[in-house]
Amino acid sequence: MDAKTKDKIWTGIFYAVTAFIVILLVALIGYILFKGIGFFKPSFLFGDAKFGEAGGGIGPQLFNSFYLLVVSLIISVPFGIGAGIYLSEYAKKGFFLNAIRLCIETMASLPSIVVGLFGLLIFVNATHWGFTLLSGALAISVLNLPALTRVSENAITAAAAPVKEASLGLGATRWQTISRVVLPSAIPQILTGVILAAGRIFGEAAALLYTAGMTAPKLNFSFFSLTNSGSAFSVMRPAESLAVYIWKLNSEGMVPDAAEIANKASAVLVIMVLLFNFLARIIGKKIYESYTGKK
């Protein structure tokens, strides 16, 4: 068998594997959406669940999921990108850098339930905050920081290779080179890490069970406060996410139509992840084009 024939065979195998994965993914998403038919009704998306009664909606849980996403990204993205910049551009090779990398790899392999128990001990009990949205956001940030740091470091290292020396040679300082040349070039890769982190926020349940809680108080949008637990925007109130709510429905069956609500909520969760991926890609592309001048 000659090399050309082998190349065609292996190319066909790779195409077949790719097609199988795509078909499997489409079938899975289609099955979830089919089981959750009716999830798009406003009464379900924006209504409140009625404990012990049939019907109700996922309004509070849906809002809590988005709010957790925003708060956790505000915490984790600056630290993740900052750590990536330090490891790529400022850290010197040696024992200290190797120790940091080992810690990052160890944190990345931690099960979410362990992080949840850590959050229970530190963010819930030691701080006396109790089950709050902030505790959940901090626990999710602990989960996402290792991946964000590694993605940011690799993206910055790859983006700096072709342009760093040229920028420094033109008289730019190191920080000017990083902030105005390297980071804009690394945005697409960094955005991939942010999307992966956001997907984990939407789908995470174990860590949030012990930190954000399993209750969703009625939301009050009449005033804005980050500390008053009566406000919907408070980070110091319990915040049951959509993923936690789905787990609770399937495990406890607290309402007569728990299975139906869980199926619809699962469909909403999938749609949320898909929409966030598409919107993040579009926004990231616009940011990249604004920095590079491409259209």
N, C-alpha and C positions, 0 to 999 in steps of 0.2 A: 504493500500500500504506500503510495507516494505521499509527500507532504501536503500537496494540494487537496487530495481526497480526505486526509486526516483533518485538515483545517475546515473543510465543509461539514464533516461529521460533527466535530466539536462545536462549530458555530450553530448547527441545527439543534444540538443538545442544549446549548445555552439559551437559544430562542424558545425551545420547548419549556424549559424550567421557568423562564421569565413569564411566558404565557400562562403557565399553570399557577404561578403566584398571583398574577393579576386577576385571573378568573376566580381564584379562591378568595381574594380580597373583595372583589365585586360581589361574589355570591354571599359572603358574610355580611357585608353592608346591606345588600338587598334583603337578606333574611331579617335583619334587625329592623329595617324600615318597614317591611311587610308586616311583621309581628306588631309593630307600633303604629299601625294605621290609625289616623285620627289625632296624632300628636300635635298637628298644626292648628288645632282649634284654640282661639284666644282664651276661652274659659279654662282650658287645661294649662296653657303656657303662663297665664298671668293670674290664675286663681289661686286660692289658698287651700291646702289639704284640710279635710275635716276628719279629725281623729275619731275612729270608730264608726264612721259613716261612709257609705259608698259615694263615689264622686270626689270632687275637689281637684286642685291643680298643683302645679309645682312652682308657682311664682316665687315664693321666698327662697327655695333651694336654687332656682335658676339664677336669681340675683346674687345669692351668696357665692355661687360658683364663679361668676364673672368678677365679683368684688375680690374674692380670694386670688383670682388670677392677677388682677391689677396690683394688689398690695404685695403679693409674693414676687412679682416681676420687678416692682420698684425696689425691693430689697435685694434680690439676687442678681439682677442684670448688672448694676454698677459694680458690685463686688466681684462678679464673675469676670467681667471685662477688665477690671482693674487688676485682678490677680493674673489674668492672661498677659496683660501688658508687662507686669513686673517679671513674670517668669520668662517671657520671650525677649525682653529688651534690657532689663536691669539686673536680674539675678546672675550671679557669677557661678560658674560650674564648680561643684565641690560637694562636701558632705551635707551642708545646709540645704542646698537645692535638691539633692537626692532624698533627703528626709521629707521635704515638702511634697515632692512627687509621690513618695510612698504613702504619706498621709492622704493625699488626694485619691490615689488608687484604692486605699482602704475604705475611705468614705463612700466612694462610688459603688462599692460592692455591698454596702450595708443594706439589709432588708428594710423595707419601709416600716414594718411593724416595730423594729428596733428603734428607728428614728422616732416613731410615735411614742414609744415608752420613754425615750430620752426627753422628748418634748413635754410629756406628762410630768416628769420629774423636775425639769428646769423651767419651762415656760408656763406651766399650769400651777404646780405646787410651790416651787421655790420663790417665784415672783408674786405668788398669791393673786394672779390674774384670774385664775379659774379657766373654764372652757370659753375661749374667746377666738374671734376671727384672727387677731394678731398672733396668738399662739399657733394657730394652724398655718398661717402664712410663714412664720419663722421655721416651723418644722418642714414645710415644703421647700423652703429656701435651703435648708441643710441638705435635703435630698438632691436638689438641682445644682448646687454650687460646684461640685466636682465635675460634672459633665460640661457645664457652662465654661468653667475654667479651662478645661482641656481643649474644647472646641475653639475658644477665643485664642489660646496660646498658639495652637496649630494654624489658625487662620491668619493671625498677625505675623507669625514666622514666615508663612508662605507668601503673604502679600508684601512683606518687607524686602524679600530677597532681590527682586528686580529694580526697586525704586529707592531703597534706603540710601545707598551710597551716592546716587545721583542727587538726591535732595540735600544731603549733608555737603556734597561738593559745591552746591549752589549757594551755600552760606546759611541754610536753615539750621536751627537748633534741633537737638534730639527730640524735644517735646513737640516742636512745630512739625517735624517729620512724622511723628507718631500720630498726632491729632489731625493733621491736614492732608497727609498723603497715605500713610499706612492704614489707619482705621477705615477711611472711606473705601479703600480697596478691599478690605476684609469684611465689609458689611454683609455681603451675601452669605459667606460661610458662618459668620457670627449669628445671623438671623436664623440659620438652620438650627443652631443650638438653642436659640430662644424658642423656636417652634416646638422642638422636642421637649423642652422644659414646660411649655404651656400645655402640651398634650398630657404630660404627667400630672399637672395640676388638675386638669379636667377629670382625669380618670382615677386619681388617687383616693383611696378610702381608708386604708389601714392607719396611716399616719394621722389623718384628720379625726378618726374616731376618738383618739386619746387627747386631742388638743383643741379642735374647734367645736367638738361636741356633737350630739345627736338630736338637737332641738333647733327649731327654726321659729323664733318669735315673730309675731306679726310686724310687718315693716311699716315704719312711720316716716314718710318723706316730707312731713310738714316743716321740719327744721333740719339744719346741718350741724353735726357735731361728731368729732372723731373719738370722743371719750364718753359722752353720755349714752348709756346703753339703750335709751329710748329712741335714738335716731337710727334710721336704716343705714346710715353711713358710718356708724360707730365701729371701731375696730376692737372694742372692749365688750362685745356681746357674743353670745353663742351663735354659731353660723353653720348649720347643717348644709353640706354641699349636696349637689345632685347625685354624685356617685355614692355618698354615704346613705342618702335617702333610698336609692335603688337597693343597696345592700340590706337596709333595714326592712324594706318591703318584702324582699325575698326570704329573709331569715325569720321575721316576726309575723308577717301577714296581718298587720294590725287593722286593716280595712277589708271589707268583703271583696272588693275588686282590686286587691293588691297586685295580682299578677298582671292585670291589664294596665294599671298605672305604671308598674315597673317596666313593661314592654314599651310603653309610650315614652317614658322618661329615658330609656336606653336609646331610643331613636333620636330624641332631642340631643342627647349627649354626643352621639355620632355626628349629627348635623353641626353642632357647635364646634367640634374639633375640625371638621372639614372646612367650615366657613373661616375659622381663625387661620388655618393654613393658607387658604387662598388670599385672604385679606393681608396677612403678614407678608406673603410673597410680593403682592402688588405694592404695598407701602415700602418694603425694603428695596424694590426695584426703583421706585421713584426717588428714594433717598440716595441711592447709589448714582442714579443719573444726575441728580442735582449737584453732587460733589464732583463727578467726573465730566460733566458737560455732555454726556451722551444722550441721545434721544432715540 
